[in-house]
Amino acid sequence: MSKDTKKNIKGTDNRKNTNSKISKNLKTQDRQNAMKRISKTRQAKMREEEVKSTLKFGVKLVLVLAVVIGCAQLFFYGKNVMADRSNGPAAWIAAESSQTKDNSSDLSGLSKTGEPEKEEQEETAGPETKEGITGGLASKEIQTGEPPSGIVLEPFLPDSEKGQQQTPETIAPFAVSSDGPGNVVQAAPPLGEASLGPAGGGNELFPVSGPADDSKPMIAFTFDDGPYYSVDSRILDTLQAYGGRATFFIVGSRVNDYKDTLKRIRDSGSEIGNHTFNHKNLEKISPEEVTSQIEMTNDAVEAVTGFRPKLVRVPYGAFKGQVPGLVSYPMIQWNIDTQDWSSKDKDAIAASVLSQARDGSIILMHDLYSATAEAFETVIPLLAAQGYQFVTVSEMYAAKGVPLEAGQVYFNIPKG
């Protein structure tokens, strides 16, 4: 066999081997491409399954959160309902906080109202102004006294729970307000023309004779927003020790929870006044509700004590506009504000009283804070040593010969 033939045969074998290798390589590459396609398909399915799983988890999470939120809303709704049942209407607190801000008139130097600021757990607001007397007061001669202010409410504590006395820091008051420069309406009709029954309108009078000695100086302490057992008990004990009395302006919706305390106030010889049923701003409600707020309180007090209050202290010092024509009782304000709701400090409260007290003063305090009771226990011996008598508002006006007229506003009795 020639060399050329051998070379041709060898070349042919080489080409066969090369073709065989190429074929094998192509098959291998085809398998790899196929595997890649299968892998991509599986990956796509896996991603799809992951997305579905994530969506399912998200839906479950949303459902769980919805259930939790719903339960929380039901819990707080139920809690608020229970609070409303025990404490009376609470929604008016915030609403009336802003009502007094825009309530001013063109008459100057007659009154101011406001609310204290929130402190710890208490809903309070800072001083605001309210000026002017309108309506039935326009025809009366006004005498200027001193600036008064301040009102505070506290939650209910039934007499059955009176052993579990609360501290001021644990009590959230309903509201706070203040009044302006002291004034007294000089009533012209003589004392003998007075009527002792509930007023039906006009200028019906409500003098109440008492044991006050008009030859000696006298002060009328007043306490708003009660009854409240732990504080009222200390106040009444102090008054009893010094032969004194005071005037307690009662919120009607609290009466049934403090029947024993209210009866003790009556039995002590102190005076019970009307502070409306739900502590509403009488300038902002309908005429029918004004009458209802007052008469419901009188009904509640009478059911427990057998006595209908003859005096009213309007909430927020709001005695303008329609109020004088609708409130058929004397409206009692004050000329000394102890600011006890603000300081809660017995020394500051006592100093406020001792520095301003004079014959004919009406002093505003609140039977809410233990500091108020402590300050009262401090000032009474000191004032007694100065010769002051501690009398009710009605006793003081009767002793001074100043009748109290229905629908008129009184702050103090200035020196004549």
FENUR-V608359 format. One record per residue. OMEGA is omega in whole degrees, 0 to 359 (999 if undefined). Layout:
BEGIN
OMEGA ; OMEGA
END
This chain:
BEGIN
187 ; 180 ; 181 ; 180 ; 179 ; 179 ; 180 ; 180 ; 182 ; 179 ; 180 ; 180 ; 180 ; 180 ; 179 ; 180 ; 180 ; 179 ; 180 ; 180 ; 179 ; 180 ; 179 ; 180 ; 179 ; 179 ; 180 ; 181 ; 178 ; 180 ; 180 ; 179 ; 179 ; 180 ; 178 ; 180 ; 179 ; 181 ; 178 ; 179 ; 179 ; 180 ; 179 ; 179 ; 180 ; 178 ; 179 ; 179 ; 178 ; 179 ; 179 ; 180 ; 179 ; 179 ; 179 ; 180 ; 179 ; 178 ; 179 ; 181 ; 179 ; 179 ; 179 ; 179 ; 179 ; 179 ; 180 ; 180 ; 178 ; 179 ; 179 ; 178 ; 178 ; 181 ; 182 ; 176 ; 179 ; 179 ; 180 ; 177 ; 179 ; 179 ; 178 ; 180 ; 184 ; 186 ; 184 ; 182 ; 180 ; 185 ; 183 ; 183 ; 182 ; 182 ; 183 ; 174 ; 181 ; 182 ; 183 ; 186 ; 185 ; 190 ; 179 ; 181 ; 180 ; 178 ; 187 ; 169 ; 184 ; 179 ; 177 ; 173 ; 179 ; 183 ; 184 ; 184 ; 179 ; 180 ; 183 ; 184 ; 186 ; 179 ; 180 ; 182 ; 186 ; 185 ; 175 ; 185 ; 173 ; 185 ; 168 ; 173 ; 180 ; 176 ; 186 ; 183 ; 188 ; 184 ; 184 ; 177 ; 184 ; 174 ; 185 ; 177 ; 183 ; 185 ; 176 ; 172 ; 165 ; 173 ; 178 ; 175 ; 178 ; 185 ; 184 ; 170 ; 183 ; 178 ; 178 ; 181 ; 188 ; 176 ; 181 ; 186 ; 179 ; 175 ; 180 ; 183 ; 182 ; 187 ; 177 ; 182 ; 178 ; 187 ; 180 ; 175 ; 179 ; 178 ; 189 ; 190 ; 187 ; 178 ; 175 ; 177 ; 180 ; 184 ; 183 ; 185 ; 181 ; 183 ; 184 ; 181 ; 185 ; 173 ; 182 ; 181 ; 178 ; 182 ; 175 ; 180 ; 179 ; 182 ; 179 ; 187 ; 182 ; 176 ; 177 ; 181 ; 180 ; 185 ; 183 ; 178 ; 186 ; 177 ; 182 ; 178 ; 182 ; 180 ; 175 ; 173 ; 177 ; 182 ; 185 ; 161 ; 178 ; 4 ; 174 ; 195 ; 191 ; 179 ; 181 ; 180 ; 180 ; 178 ; 181 ; 177 ; 181 ; 178 ; 180 ; 182 ; 183 ; 177 ; 183 ; 177 ; 178 ; 178 ; 182 ; 178 ; 192 ; 170 ; 189 ; 183 ; 181 ; 190 ; 185 ; 180 ; 183 ; 185 ; 182 ; 179 ; 180 ; 178 ; 179 ; 176 ; 179 ; 184 ; 182 ; 184 ; 176 ; 186 ; 177 ; 178 ; 186 ; 179 ; 183 ; 186 ; 182 ; 177 ; 180 ; 175 ; 187 ; 176 ; 189 ; 183 ; 183 ; 177 ; 180 ; 181 ; 175 ; 180 ; 181 ; 181 ; 182 ; 185 ; 176 ; 177 ; 177 ; 178 ; 181 ; 179 ; 181 ; 180 ; 182 ; 188 ; 186 ; 184 ; 176 ; 180 ; 180 ; 182 ; 179 ; 165 ; 185 ; 177 ; 176 ; 183 ; 186 ; 183 ; 182 ; 174 ; 184 ; 192 ; 182 ; 180 ; 184 ; 181 ; 185 ; 177 ; 173 ; 179 ; 187 ; 174 ; 182 ; 176 ; 175 ; 178 ; 182 ; 181 ; 182 ; 178 ; 183 ; 186 ; 185 ; 183 ; 187 ; 180 ; 179 ; 179 ; 180 ; 180 ; 179 ; 180 ; 187 ; 182 ; 185 ; 187 ; 174 ; 180 ; 178 ; 181 ; 168 ; 186 ; 180 ; 172 ; 183 ; 179 ; 182 ; 188 ; 175 ; 178 ; 177 ; 178 ; 180 ; 179 ; 179 ; 178 ; 179 ; 188 ; 185 ; 178 ; 182 ; 178 ; 177 ; 179 ; 177 ; 176 ; 180 ; 169 ; 179 ; 190 ; 175 ; 177 ; 182 ; 179 ; 182 ; 180 ; 177 ; 181 ; 181 ; 179 ; 179 ; 179 ; 177 ; 185 ; 178 ; 176 ; 181 ; 187 ; 183 ; 180 ; 179 ; 175 ; 179 ; 177 ; 183 ; 999
END
